[in-house]
Amino acid sequence: MALVADPGSFGELPAPQRESKPDGPLRWQGYDASRARATARTGEEESVVCGTARVDGAPAVLIAFEFGFLGGSLGERTGDRLEAAHGHARAHRLPVVPLVATGGSRMQEGMLALTQLQRVARQSALTRAAGLPQIAVLRDPTTGGGWATLGAGADVVLALPGVQVGFAGSRVRPADADPAAYTAESQLATGAVDAVVPARELKETLGRWLRLLAPRPTAPAPVAEAPLPPALGRTDLPRTGWDAVRHARSPERPRAHAYLDAYFTRRLGISGDRCGGTDPDGMLCGFGERDGRTVAYAAQTGTATRPAGYRTAARLIRLADRLGIPVLTLVDTPGAANDAAAERQGAGPAIAEVFGAVAAARVPVTTLVIGEGGSGGALALAAPGNTWAAPDSYFSVIAPELATAILKRPADETEATAGHLRIRPQDLVELGVIRGIVETPDHPRAP
């Protein structure tokens, strides 16, 4: 609490009262004595402390686990406090920040303790439906049901370095289990954690996230579109279809990082598809500040996009839609990864997720093609009716080389095939595929 809350800002929420039974609901011999020792050791009456605070100036409901109280375990009274905290957050339109350190459900309360996970999941779902963000911080250890609900179920998951994170706690894993698999860093690598943040940076990082994802009013105005980025590369339009391909494939052309750096005052990324994968080299996703507004972004980087990249983009678009944040997508890929590993990782379903997320979004999605627009792997990220193109880009049903091969034409006809496909930005405008060609900061759009 002291690490993240502004001095003097924390106010503890009243703890709900529950009828006390000797040694708890199971009459577990010695349970009352164990609770008394935990209280004497920690000064707390239960394994969580809930209250409101400001984090680097941003208001939130904090849920802090006390691991010294019976291993931060969840029991019925823990569930009471968690339910009350979420209810307060919804009543006052505040984000929820669980600071998790738990060994799991409390054995001395048996199945009644385990069913608190369903209760917590229900409260989290209600808070999610209310359009309020949940940002979890994983401390040491984060295991069991607390990880599987308050931790992994959050919208954004941050972790302190080196902490133990995993569904299986250290005493219940296979004897030969690799300890490195149960760390924050491992969870980051496998797409379950968004960032590992040093303790000295946690308050500032958490505050930035809270400001970026600040809840909207209960009766919000319609969400305005994300401003369209200016083109950063060439100012001249390509003369031929093959020129368009050459311009888009040029190593000197600005890529996603350049566009995002120019567009946002500051930004924070999310990482991972929450089902075992990341694509840091192929897809950049997150939220940033533009002219005082928050805009979500999903940007391809010019490489073949992998299934985890598409699933991360779908996750980003769904989260932005729920929070009422406009989305900017940057299209730049020769196409979806098509190797055997990509197929085993579910390339088709992953691309379908993005198509579905864009189609279902209630917030406006704005798309700029900044380089290669390679087939359905690029189109999945494109907003129907609101896609634009930079002068040094192209968009094609398939790469010209592959089209030549499919049509059984000689390889030396690839350039001519590129022209037949009508893939230049000006062709796309004429065909009605895109709305227009964006201008550069210093030059008007070429005719």
N, C-alpha and C positions, 0 to 999 in steps of 0.2 A: 504493500500500500504506500509506504513512505517513498519507495523508488519512483512511482509513477504519478501520485497525486500531488497537486500543488499544495504548498504549506497552508494549513488552516482550512482547506476546502472540503475535507472529508466529513460527511455526516452519516453515521450508521443508521440503517433502517431498523424499525422495531422488529424484534423477532416474534413470529407467530407463536402462540402458546398451545401446547398439546398436553393432554392429560398424561401424567407420569405413572408408569407401571413399574413395580419392583423388577429390576434386572431386565427391563425392556419387554417387547411384545412376545419374545420366545421364553421369557423367564430364564435367560442364560445366566447361570450362576457366576457371580463375580463381575457382571457387566457394569453394574452401578459403581463398583469400586474402580474399575478401569476408567470409566468416565470421570470420576472424581480425581484420579491421578492425572488424567489428561488436562483437566481444568487447572489443577495446581501447577502443572508444568508449563502451560501455555497462557493461562489467564483467560481462556475462551470457554464458552459454554457449548460450542458445537464446532464442527470441522470447517465451516465457512463463515466468513464475515461479509455482509452485504451492505452497501451504502452508496451514496452519491458523492461525486467529487469532480473536480476539474483536472484534466490532464493536459498540461501545457496550455491551459486556457480553455480547453474544449470540455463541455459537460458530458458526463457519462454515469451509468450505473456500474459500479465495480463489484465483482464477486471474487473474493480472495480466499483461497483454500489455506488452511492451517494444517500442514502435514504432521506437525507435532501432536495433533489431536487425533489419536487412533488412525494414524497414517492417512489423514485427509479423506477418510472413507465416507461414503454416502449412506446415510440412514434416513429414517422417516423425517426426523427433524431437519436434516439437511435439505430434503425435498421441500419441506415447508418454507424454508428460507429462500431457496432458489425460485420457487413459484412466486413468492411475494416480491422478490427482486424483479423478475420479469414483468409481473403485473404493474409494479411501480414504473418501470421503464415504458410500458405501453401507455399508461395513464398520463405520463409527463413527456412523451415523445423523446426519449433518451436512448442512445445506443447502449448496448450491453457489452461489458468487457470482463470475461471470465479470466482470472489469473489462476491457472490450474496447477495444482500439485496434489495428486491423489494416488492411492494404491488400489482404488476400486470400491466395490460395494462392501458394506459392513457385515461380516459373517455373523456377528452376535444378533443380527436382526433377520437373518435368513432371506427367504424369498421376498419378504416385505421390503428389505433393503434393495434387492435387485430390481423390483418393480418401480423404484424411484427413477430408474433410467427412462422408463416410458413416460413418466410424469415430466421429467426434464425435457425429453424430446417434444412433448406436447407444448410446453411453454415456449421452447425455442421456435417451434412451427408457428405459434400464434404471434410471436414477436416478428418473425420473418414476414408473415402475412400483413402485419401492420406497417411494413416498409421501413423497419428499423434495422440498422446494421449490427452485427455481432462480430467482435474482433477478439479472438482468443490469444492469450499469452501462455505458452507452455513452460512450466518450471520443472524442477526436479523432485520427484519423478512425475510423469504424466502417463498413467497406465489404466487399464481396465475400462470400466464403463464411463468414467469421467473423460477419458480420451475419446471414446467412441460417441460421446454426446456433446458435451460442452466444448471439447477441443476440436475434434475433426469435423463436427457439425457446424462450426462457425463459418462466416463468410470469408474472413481473412484470418489466417493462422500464422502467428509469429512465435518464435521459440528462442529461448536463451541458449547460448552455445554449450554444447557438450551434455545437455540434459538428457535423461533417459525418457524415451517416448516409445510406447508400444502398447498394443492391446494386452499382451501377456506380460505380467510383472516378473521381476527377476527370480522369484521363488517358484514360479509355475511353468517356466520355459523348459524345453528339452535340455538335457544336460550338455549336449554338444552344440547348442545354439551359439551363433556368432554374436557376441555382445555389440559389435559395431552396427548390427542391423537394427538395434533398438535405441537409436540416438536421433537427436534433432537433425543432424546433418544427413543421416540416412533417409529420414522422412522427407527432407527437402529434395534429395536426389531422386526419390521415387514419387514425387508429385503430391505429397500429403501436407506439406508445409510451404508457406509462401516465402518466408525469409527467416534466417537466423540472425538475431539482432543482439549485439553486445549489451550488457546491462547498462553501461554508461550512455548508450544511445536510445534506450528503450522509451524513455519518457517522450523525447522529441519525436521519434518515429511513430509512436502510438498517437500522439497529439496530431500529427500530420494526417494520419489515417482517419482520425475522428473528424477532422475538419473537412477532408475530401468527401467523406461519406455522410456528412451531417444530414439528419432526417429532414425531409421536406414538410411543410405544413399539412395539416389534415385535409384541407381543401385547396390543393395546389393549383396554380395556373398551368395551362398547357406547357409542356416541355419544349423549349426552343431547340432548333437544330444546332448541332455542333458547327461552329464556323468552319468554312472550307479552307484548308491550308493553301498557300500559294505554291506554285511549282518552284523547285529549287535548282533544276537542271537547265537543259537547253531551252532556248526561246523559239527556235525555228521548228516548224512542223516537218515531218519526214516527207520526202518526195515520192518514195515508193514504199510498198509493203515491207520489202527487205530492209530498207533504210530504217523503218520503224523497229524492226527486230534488232538491228545493229545498235541503234541508239539505246534501246532498253537493256541490252546485254553489255553495254559498255562498262568497264570497271571503274570509270570516272563518274558514272552517274550517281547522284545522291541516293542513299538507301534509307531504310526506316529510321535508323538511329538519328540521322541528320534531320529528317522531317520532324520527329518527335522532339528533339532538342530545340528546334526552331519554333515549334508550335506551343510548347508548354513552358510556363514559368518554372514549375516543378512538377515532378511526377513520381509515383510509386508503383512498382510492378507486383503483379500476382504471379505465382508459379505453380504449374502442375495441374493435371487433369483429375486429381483425387481418385484415380484408379490405377496408379502405378507408373505413370509416365510424365515426362517433361519434354519440351522441344525448345530449349533456350536459343538454339541457333536458327530456328525456323519461324518462330512466332513470338512476338512481344505483346504482352497484355498488361493492362493496369488502368490506373486513374491518374489524371493530372489536372492542374489548374490552368485555365486559359481565360484571360480577361476577368478574373475574379470568379469564374464558374468552374464547376467540376465537369470534366468530360472523360468518358471511358474510351479506351483505345484497344484495338486488336490490329496488329501490324505484321504482315509477312515481311521477311527480310531478304528475299531474293533467292532463297534456296527452296528445294522441294519440301513442302510442309508435311510433317509426320502426323500420324493419328493423334498423338498426345497434344500436338499444337492445335489441331481443330477442336478437340474436346476442351482445352483450356479457353479457347476463344468462345466456345458455346457457353461455358461457365461464366465468363466475363459478361457476355451479352445478357444472359438471364439475370445476373446480379444487378447490372445497371438498370435493366428494365424494372426490376422490383423496387429499386431505390429511386426511380424517376430521374435517371441521369442519361443524357444523350450519348450516343456512341459514334465514334469515328473509326472507320476501318481503312487500312492502307493495303491495297492489293499489290503484291509483287512476288510472284512465284512462277517458275517454269511449269509447275503442276504439282499435284499431290505425289508424295513418295509412293513408288510402285514396286518396291522390292518385296521379297518374300516376307521379311520381318514386318513390313508395314501391313501386309495382308493379314498376317497372324495377329497383329495388334488391332485389327478392325478398322481398316482405312475407310471402307464404305459406310459403316455405321457412324464413324466419327464425322465424316463430311456431312452425312445426313443430319447430325446434331446441329451443325452450324446453319445449314439451310433452314432447319426448323426454328432455331433460335432467332434468326433474322426475320423469318416470316411471321413469327408470333410476337415480336417486340412491339410494345405499345409506345415506347419512346422513339424519337426519330433516330434513324441510322443514316449516316452520311459516309460515302465511300469515295476515295480517290485512288485511281490506278496510277502508281508511281513508277512502274517498271514493266515487268512481264506479267501478262494476264493469261496464264496457261490453263485453259479448259475449265472443267468443273471444280478443280481444286482451287481456282481463283474465284470463280463465280459464286461459290458458297459464301464468301465473305462480302459480296457486293450487294448493296441495297437496291432493291427493285425501284426504278424511277428516281433514284437519287444517287447515281454513280457518275463521277466525273473522271477526267483523265488529264495527266500531265502531258506536255508536248513530247517528251521522250519516253513514251510508253506504247504498248500495244495490247490488244485483247483478242484472243483467238479461240475458236472452237477446239483447236489442237495446234501444237507446234508445227510450223511449216515443214520441217524435216520429216516429222511423223506423218503428216498429211500426204507428203510426196510418196512415202513408202507404202501407205495404205492404198493410195491410188495407183500403185505400181508404175510410177513415173521414174525416169532416170534421175539420179541424184542431182545432176546439173540443172534440173528444172525446179529446184527448191525455191530459188528467188522468184521465179514466175508464179509459183504456187502461192507464195506469200502475198503477191498482188491480187491473185484471184480470191483469196480469203477475205480481202477488204478489212484489214486489221489495224489500219492507221487510225489515230484519234479522230481525224476529220471524217474518215469513213464511218466510224462508230456513231458520230453525231448525225450524219446523214441517214444512217440506218435506224436511228432512234434508240440505239442500245445504251447510249450515255446522254446525260443532259448537256454536257459541254466540255470545253477544254479550259483548264484553269490558267490564269495569268501568272506570270512570275512577279516577284516584288517590284522589279525595276523596269519591266517591259510589258507593254500591252500584248494581248493574245495575237498571234500571227493569223492572218486571214486564211 
